[in-house]
């Protein structure tokens, strides 16, 4: 996994990252966006356009947000790697840790 979306995205979902992503690997849950670890090509274009500083390279995740690495990966457990977010649209659910979190 190259890049990870963290808690600053919850209930914001600005989508600037989606528009910037050249491989369409950023998927939309109900409350936040998720980067597919199998589809991300580590280009880094999503990180600087995020207005809430929610996207980090996995190696640069702050310690208090380290759990978002597994959260992003586990989100794709059911849908796998469909080959692009536009193919499936809004997923309609979130990882349980995000779905139940307070903002």
ZIJO-V917279 format. One record per residue. N is the residue number from 0. SS is DSSP state (h for helix, s for strand, l for the rest). PHI is phi in whole degrees, -180 to 180 (* if undefined). Layout:
BEGIN
n=N ss=SS phi=PHI
n=N ss=SS phi=PHI
END
This chain:
BEGIN
n=0 ss=l phi=*
n=1 ss=l phi=-98
n=2 ss=s phi=-118
n=3 ss=s phi=-134
n=4 ss=s phi=-93
n=5 ss=l phi=-118
n=6 ss=h phi=-62
n=7 ss=h phi=-64
n=8 ss=h phi=-83
n=9 ss=l phi=-59
n=10 ss=l phi=65
n=11 ss=l phi=-110
n=12 ss=l phi=43
n=13 ss=l phi=-62
n=14 ss=l phi=75
n=15 ss=h phi=-59
n=16 ss=h phi=-64
n=17 ss=h phi=-63
n=18 ss=h phi=-65
n=19 ss=h phi=-87
n=20 ss=l phi=-68
n=21 ss=l phi=-77
n=22 ss=l phi=-115
n=23 ss=l phi=59
n=24 ss=l phi=-104
n=25 ss=s phi=-107
n=26 ss=s phi=-104
n=27 ss=s phi=-105
n=28 ss=l phi=-91
n=29 ss=l phi=-69
n=30 ss=l phi=-116
n=31 ss=l phi=-155
n=32 ss=s phi=-92
n=33 ss=s phi=-138
n=34 ss=s phi=-99
n=35 ss=l phi=-74
n=36 ss=l phi=-66
n=37 ss=l phi=-85
n=38 ss=l phi=-105
n=39 ss=l phi=-65
n=40 ss=l phi=-103
n=41 ss=l phi=62
n=42 ss=l phi=-80
n=43 ss=l phi=81
n=44 ss=h phi=-70
n=45 ss=h phi=-74
n=46 ss=h phi=-60
n=47 ss=h phi=-72
n=48 ss=h phi=-89
n=49 ss=l phi=-71
n=50 ss=l phi=-73
n=51 ss=l phi=-111
n=52 ss=l phi=50
n=53 ss=l phi=-104
n=54 ss=s phi=-104
n=55 ss=s phi=-134
n=56 ss=s phi=-67
n=57 ss=h phi=-52
n=58 ss=h phi=-71
n=59 ss=h phi=-106
n=60 ss=l phi=-61
n=61 ss=l phi=-61
n=62 ss=h phi=-55
n=63 ss=h phi=-75
n=64 ss=h phi=-120
n=65 ss=l phi=-58
n=66 ss=h phi=-67
n=67 ss=h phi=-76
n=68 ss=h phi=-60
n=69 ss=h phi=-64
n=70 ss=h phi=-60
n=71 ss=h phi=-62
n=72 ss=h phi=-67
n=73 ss=h phi=-68
n=74 ss=h phi=-56
n=75 ss=l phi=-91
n=76 ss=l phi=-57
n=77 ss=l phi=-85
n=78 ss=l phi=-94
n=79 ss=l phi=66
n=80 ss=l phi=-120
n=81 ss=l phi=-72
n=82 ss=l phi=88
n=83 ss=l phi=139
n=84 ss=h phi=-67
n=85 ss=h phi=-64
n=86 ss=h phi=-65
n=87 ss=h phi=-112
n=88 ss=l phi=70
n=89 ss=l phi=-60
n=90 ss=l phi=-72
n=91 ss=l phi=89
n=92 ss=l phi=-159
n=93 ss=l phi=-130
n=94 ss=l phi=-60
n=95 ss=h phi=-54
n=96 ss=h phi=-68
n=97 ss=h phi=-87
n=98 ss=h phi=-59
n=99 ss=l phi=-98
n=100 ss=l phi=-83
n=101 ss=l phi=-91
n=102 ss=l phi=-103
END
